[in-house]
């Protein structure tokens, strides 16, 4: 039952049965790249206004500044994707568990062998 609704179909899915973030992550990364370039230009511009010497130095190291911004965007998006993929994996595991004939009742407290220990006395 893998019905792909597309981005618009998922966007207006009021049951929230599918994640849209996974589908739009490429667009978000492109937006992040453009924003990183814009911020790099703004950093160069701000430093250039203060001092021409430091402006030239900033222009020379601007590829490093851009790479740092892109790295931050990439890591943030990958962390979000990891969380959503974990959620999908848990959803699949729950579906597999429900499909099996294993009993679905929770374990009763009497079935557990738990030893109750008193907390240590305060010194």
C-alpha positions in Angstrom: 0.0 0.0 0.0 2.7 2.5 -1.1 0.7 5.3 -2.7 2.9 8.3 -3.6 0.7 11.4 -3.3 3.4 13.8 -4.4 4.4 17.0 -2.7 1.0 18.8 -3.0 -0.9 15.7 -2.0 1.3 15.2 1.1 1.1 18.9 1.9 -2.7 18.8 2.2 -2.9 15.4 3.8 -4.8 16.2 7.0 -4.2 12.7 8.4 -0.4 13.4 8.5 0.2 9.8 7.4 3.3 10.8 5.3 6.2 13.1 5.9 6.7 16.0 3.5 10.1 16.9 4.8 11.7 13.9 3.1 10.3 15.0 -0.2 11.3 18.7 0.0 14.8 18.3 1.5 16.4 18.8 -1.9 14.5 22.1 -2.3 15.5 23.1 1.3 19.1 22.4 0.5 19.0 24.6 -2.6 17.5 27.3 -0.5 20.3 26.8 2.0 22.9 27.1 -0.7 21.5 30.3 -2.0 21.2 31.7 1.5 24.8 30.7 2.3 26.0 32.5 -0.8 23.9 35.6 0.1 25.3 35.6 3.7 28.9 35.2 2.4 28.4 38.3 0.2 26.9 40.2 3.2 29.9 39.2 5.4 32.3 40.4 2.7 30.3 43.6 2.2 30.2 44.3 6.0 33.9 43.8 6.4 34.8 45.8 3.3 32.9 48.8 4.7 35.0 48.8 7.8 38.4 48.3 6.2 39.6 47.7 2.6 42.5 45.6 3.8 40.3 43.2 5.9 37.8 43.2 3.0 40.4 41.8 0.7 41.4 39.2 3.3 37.7 38.3 3.6 37.4 37.9 -0.1 40.3 35.5 -0.1 38.8 33.4 2.7 35.2 33.7 1.5 35.2 30.2 0.0 35.9 28.9 3.5 33.1 31.0 4.9 30.8 29.7 2.2 31.8 26.1 2.9 31.1 26.6 6.6 27.6 27.9 5.9 26.9 25.1 3.5 28.2 22.5 6.0 25.9 23.9 8.7 22.9 23.7 6.4 23.8 20.2 5.3 24.3 18.8 8.8 21.1 20.4 10.0 19.1 18.8 7.1 20.8 15.4 7.6 19.9 15.5 11.3 16.3 16.2 10.4 16.3 13.3 7.8 17.8 10.9 10.3 14.9 11.7 12.7 12.3 11.2 10.0 13.9 7.9 8.8 13.9 6.7 12.4 10.2 7.5 12.6 9.6 5.6 9.4 11.6 2.6 10.6 9.6 2.5 13.8 6.4 2.7 11.8 7.5 -0.2 9.7 8.5 -2.2 12.7 5.1 -1.6 14.3 3.3 -2.6 11.1 5.4 -5.9 11.0 4.6 -6.6 14.6 0.9 -6.0 14.1 1.0 -8.4 11.1 2.5 -11.2 13.1 0.4 -13.5 15.4 2.4 -12.4 18.5 0.2 -11.5 21.4 -0.3 -7.7 21.5 -1.3 -7.5 25.2 1.1 -5.7 27.4 3.2 -7.6 29.9 1.4 -7.8 33.3 3.3 -6.7 36.3 3.0 -10.1 37.9 4.9 -11.7 35.0 7.9 -9.5 35.6 10.5 -10.7 38.2 11.6 -7.4 39.6 13.4 -7.0 42.9 12.5 -3.9 44.8 15.5 -2.3 46.6 15.3 0.4 49.2 17.3 3.5 48.4 20.5 3.9 50.4 20.3 6.1 53.5 21.6 9.6 53.3 25.1 10.2 54.8 
